[in-house]
Amino acid sequence: MREISPTQNWILITIVLAASGVIYDLMFYSNQTPIVGAIFALFIGMPILAFERKVLFRALYRRIQKLPTFAFIITELLIYEILMSIGFACAGLLLWSLGMVKPVSLLDLVIMPFEVFVYALAVCTMLIFVLRVRELLGREVFLSMLISRYRNPVREERVFLFIDLVDSTAFAEKHGDLRAQQLLSSLFATFAEPVRRHKGMINDYVGDAAIITWPLARGVKNARCVRCIFDILADIEANAAGWRKNYGQVPKLRAALHGGEIITAEIGVDHHKISYFGDTVNTTARLETLCRSLNRSILISSELARRMKFPDDISCEDLGTHAVKGRGQALGVMALSSRAVTVLNTPAVILHG
């Protein structure tokens, strides 16, 4: 699936918003230049979308998210109305100063008609709903389900990154299951930005572990799958004081990377899900369990390591071949470490990919 950059994503949203303004003008003001409707739509809609995407007033959005559901909805609608009204007034004054509109009075420029408010709210609500569903499922899964890409099983190559929290059971026994769940929620939230930055997708959460995946070509490009785990570790280390303050400790992770051919299929009836089947997934899970016995934090299969060039600050230690449960032949294993991030690894021999 073709990669879409954040810039391309915002361009697409801008086009959709502008088109909604042109359609409104054609429906109700056929004598008006379509560009006028497009400008009004952009000034009205973009602040709302920027607010929803946490680009505008991020701290305010996080505060209202903590409100009860009903209070959250009412507060968000009030913010919508304020942002839309300001946007309408700014667009009107801009177009008037350019001589593109000639209102009966200045009040017509700054006070949004009720029917415009309802139409703009409907368009923004639809866009926000689509973006929220895409965010819930993940962009790749959302698009794949939309076009029924995996309705019939597909053979493809992917990279998998399994990340597991070390000593989560001991933490739960000491602090209770509720506190352990809060720790996991905070930890998984930390994964989101590095995964997005490196074009990956969080496929699933299984207990105290997360499964992240990339199409093989995308994952090995610029060693994205490797950079992703070290960026996650760097983010945790950078906020070490906050982790200690909130949970009494800094999370320690084990991770494994492997890639190869798998079968991808959309499964389920009432609840649909895109799942991955095959030896590659099972091998990655087994590789993650080797971290404990080999006393290493991050392992990568030699098969996957040979497909990419590692960044200069990443060290790779060849650990030889190891038997993996459920696999007919031994697997070549390497340990990864970074000079910039403190992990559990012992000193490694540097082998640039």
Disulfide bonds with the S-S distance in Angstrom:
none
